[in-house]
Amino acid sequence: MATIPTFKTLEDLQQRKAELHDAIHEEGQQVSKLWHGLADPKPASTKGELVANLIANSITAIDAFLLVRKLMKTYGSLFRRKKR
């Protein structure tokens, strides 16, 4: 279990705050790098991989379209304006 640091002066508190701010900023940069690494598409090295990626992306797009259509059919009445 972590111990709670004790601070004797305001400068100690400000120094700890600055240290924590720097640590949070560094971790945020690491998370950002990892997140962008997940979103970057991997380049296909062969024509077979290119075709496989194209088919996979097409299936994903069709699946997303069908999901939105199903959700709008089920819950679409929530978003329609009611006539007065």
Rosetta silent file (secondary structure, phi, psi, omega in degrees, C-alpha in Angstrom):
SEQUENCE: MATIPTFKTLEDLQQRKAELHDAIHEEGQQVSKLWHGLADPKPASTKGELVANLIANSITAIDAFLLVRKLMKTYGSLFRRKKR
SCORE:     score description
SCORE:     0.000 S_00000001
   1 L     0.000  140.518 -177.231    0.000    0.000    0.000 S_00000001
   2 L   -74.484  142.877  177.681    1.305    3.440   -0.874 S_00000001
   3 L   -90.283  148.093  179.481    2.330    5.751    1.904 S_00000001
   4 L   -86.861  120.897 -179.193    0.971    9.260    2.036 S_00000001
   5 L   -71.794  147.387  176.019    3.802   11.797    1.797 S_00000001
   6 L  -105.790  140.024 -178.529    3.943   14.559    4.349 S_00000001
   7 L  -115.935  133.090 -178.632    4.784   18.074    3.301 S_00000001
   8 L   -97.436  -28.562 -178.715    6.379   20.596    5.622 S_00000001
   9 L  -131.633  166.257  177.896    6.382   23.626    3.368 S_00000001
  10 H   -66.278  -32.541  178.857    4.410   25.013    0.481 S_00000001
  11 H   -65.182  -38.483  176.603    7.466   24.598   -1.764 S_00000001
  12 H   -60.923  -42.628 -179.947    7.526   20.838   -1.028 S_00000001
  13 H   -65.304  -43.578  179.244    3.894   20.614   -2.063 S_00000001
  14 H   -65.759  -36.822  178.342    4.484   22.617   -5.254 S_00000001
  15 H   -65.913  -43.748  178.585    7.495   20.458   -6.128 S_00000001
  16 H   -63.879  -39.095  178.165    5.470   17.257   -5.688 S_00000001
  17 H   -62.499  -42.728  178.897    2.671   18.741   -7.795 S_00000001
  18 H   -64.748  -40.524  177.877    5.157   19.548  -10.572 S_00000001
  19 H   -61.958  -45.443  179.593    6.606   16.008  -10.414 S_00000001
  20 H   -65.139  -39.107  178.532    3.135   14.474  -10.667 S_00000001
  21 H   -61.864  -43.959  178.736    2.215   16.803  -13.524 S_00000001
  22 H   -63.960  -42.550  179.695    5.342   15.754  -15.455 S_00000001
  23 H   -63.819  -41.792  178.954    4.670   12.052  -14.796 S_00000001
  24 H   -65.144  -40.211  179.279    1.061   12.372  -15.969 S_00000001
  25 H   -63.274  -43.478  178.988    2.196   14.237  -19.095 S_00000001
  26 H   -63.806  -43.373  178.685    4.761   11.511  -19.943 S_00000001
  27 H   -65.608  -36.202  176.714    2.203    8.739  -19.434 S_00000001
  28 H   -63.114  -38.812  177.571   -0.267   10.646  -21.591 S_00000001
  29 H   -66.613  -39.808  178.401    2.289   10.812  -24.392 S_00000001
  30 H   -64.006  -43.465  178.809    2.929    7.065  -24.118 S_00000001
  31 H   -63.376  -40.273  179.020   -0.795    6.313  -24.263 S_00000001
  32 H   -61.902  -43.633  178.320   -1.132    8.633  -27.261 S_00000001
  33 H   -62.336  -44.613  179.793    1.656    6.828  -29.113 S_00000001
  34 H   -64.979  -40.517 -179.094    0.095    3.433  -28.394 S_00000001
  35 H   -64.326  -44.493  179.866   -3.371    4.636  -29.398 S_00000001
  36 H   -68.287  -30.165  176.392   -2.147    6.054  -32.716 S_00000001
  37 H   -66.481  -32.112  177.781   -0.211    2.834  -33.311 S_00000001
  38 H   -71.997  -35.274 -174.572   -3.447    0.871  -33.021 S_00000001
  39 H   -82.322  -19.300 -178.222   -5.290    3.111  -35.467 S_00000001
  40 L   -72.021  129.047  177.268   -2.588    3.133  -38.162 S_00000001
  41 L   -72.798  143.672  178.616   -3.335    0.673  -40.959 S_00000001
  42 L   -83.992  130.131  179.922   -0.613   -1.827  -41.699 S_00000001
  43 L   -70.042  139.361  179.573    0.640   -1.617  -45.289 S_00000001
  44 L   -80.467  134.457 -177.687    0.101   -4.759  -47.346 S_00000001
  45 L   -94.286  -21.218  178.963    3.303   -6.252  -48.665 S_00000001
  46 L  -126.902  166.090  178.871    1.733   -8.587  -51.231 S_00000001
  47 H   -67.667  -31.638  178.062   -1.253   -8.413  -53.556 S_00000001
  48 H   -63.768  -43.085  177.911   -2.903  -11.227  -51.601 S_00000001
  49 H   -66.814  -36.695  178.023   -2.724   -9.224  -48.391 S_00000001
  50 H   -61.405  -45.292  178.857   -4.036   -6.156  -50.231 S_00000001
  51 H   -66.159  -41.675  179.242   -7.075   -8.099  -51.449 S_00000001
  52 H   -62.885  -41.054  177.317   -7.612   -9.640  -48.009 S_00000001
  53 H   -65.270  -40.168  178.627   -7.484   -6.174  -46.390 S_00000001
  54 H   -62.392  -44.214  179.004   -9.913   -4.810  -48.970 S_00000001
  55 H   -65.705  -42.953 -179.780  -12.367   -7.641  -48.317 S_00000001
  56 H   -63.411  -42.299  178.296  -12.017   -7.273  -44.538 S_00000001
  57 H   -66.117  -37.412  178.100  -12.619   -3.508  -44.720 S_00000001
  58 H   -65.227  -43.359  179.069  -15.636   -4.043  -46.978 S_00000001
  59 H   -63.920  -39.727  178.055  -17.137   -6.583  -44.592 S_00000001
  60 H   -63.222  -42.608  179.726  -16.563   -4.196  -41.676 S_00000001
  61 H   -64.983  -43.239  178.679  -18.290   -1.350  -43.551 S_00000001
  62 H   -64.008  -42.395  179.082  -21.271   -3.552  -44.466 S_00000001
  63 H   -62.196  -41.966  178.417  -21.520   -4.807  -40.894 S_00000001
  64 H   -64.355  -42.404  178.135  -21.492   -1.238  -39.553 S_00000001
  65 H   -60.823  -45.569 -179.592  -24.201   -0.218  -42.037 S_00000001
  66 H   -65.945  -36.085  177.809  -26.414   -3.162  -41.050 S_00000001
  67 H   -64.737  -45.788  178.719  -25.895   -2.426  -37.363 S_00000001
  68 H   -63.279  -41.174  178.896  -26.900    1.221  -37.781 S_00000001
  69 H   -61.253  -44.119  179.652  -29.923    0.187  -39.843 S_00000001
  70 H   -64.815  -43.104  179.871  -31.018   -2.296  -37.178 S_00000001
  71 H   -66.000  -39.633  178.754  -30.542    0.239  -34.373 S_00000001
  72 H   -68.019  -35.199  177.916  -32.456    2.929  -36.266 S_00000001
  73 H   -66.780  -38.883 -177.475  -35.278    0.491  -36.965 S_00000001
  74 H   -79.398  -46.421 -173.336  -35.457   -0.470  -33.297 S_00000001
  75 H  -112.815   12.759 -176.823  -34.791    2.879  -31.627 S_00000001
  76 H   -63.599  -27.619 -178.880  -35.531    5.325  -34.451 S_00000001
  77 H   -66.122  -21.246  178.151  -38.723    6.511  -32.821 S_00000001
  78 H   -69.924  -25.998 -173.993  -36.657    8.127  -30.078 S_00000001
  79 L  -101.342   -7.002 -179.701  -35.049   10.507  -32.587 S_00000001
  80 L   -82.463  145.807  176.821  -38.114   11.477  -34.627 S_00000001
  81 L   -79.203  139.646  178.943  -39.876   14.735  -33.941 S_00000001
  82 L   -92.497  137.960  178.874  -43.403   14.421  -32.746 S_00000001
  83 L   -77.432  143.220 -178.823  -46.078   16.481  -34.463 S_00000001
  84 L   -94.260    0.000    0.000  -48.041   18.834  -32.276 S_00000001
